[in-house]
């Protein structure tokens, strides 16, 4: 039986299979809370959580905030533009001032890879990574795995394909670590310029065409092209990318009939996926969002519990 011993959730790279399974099992219990008439428990009563989002977010931010409310925490929401970061204060000074207000947990999204690891070393309060640059997005991968288990009953032995801008994707990295640790076979596919061959060194299959990437997959996770992190032209045009790597009315025929179509959002409709697929019978995209709430409740609960020890 695994016990949770971390005051922070920084990366799935850091966790072992038992810790990942513990979060997923705990999320299963919290999913039941969200299905009750009164969707609230007192698990984080008396705890204060600051949601500090230095990069934009719809799903992760709303999901963390709702998860904290359902656990009865006190919440403060901050963004970069409304914080003193915009006046030149350092990230560490901002975080230490937040901590000085007897805050228990900081949930942060930041464009700098490793910023959470840096803060976690300097703060007594817990730090939860809601996405750091192209490094990791652990709660996204956890909710993706939770959704796969809900639909397929297991992770071990499944073939999971991740398609798109792997190079700039924190979602891809967290999924790869989590899926490999739970025994899935992972393939990444996309333009050769956006799919680092180095992933082969950790046991990931690397493809540079869509059909080979997805045709035997049990799960296909589509990624957005991350223009905000690209510093050069990695492919000739969006239209060409869409024609070659987009999942559309024609290319969806490569999929096994029971393959799941996933996407972390935000979707660029008509680029990596057409509406007929994103809203089609194989899509579980909105179920991923729903499951994010239970997964984030589980993470908050486990990390806050560790702070009391
Ligand atoms: N999946 C995800 O991180 O979405 P947001 O950027 O909207 O939080």
Boltz pocket constraint, residues with backbone or C-beta under 6 A from the ligand:
constraints:
  - pocket:
      binder: B
      contacts: [[A, 56], [A, 57], [A, 58], [A, 59], [A, 60], [A, 61], [A, 130], [A, 131], [A, 137], [A, 140], [A, 264], [A, 265], [A, 266]]
      max_distance: 6.0
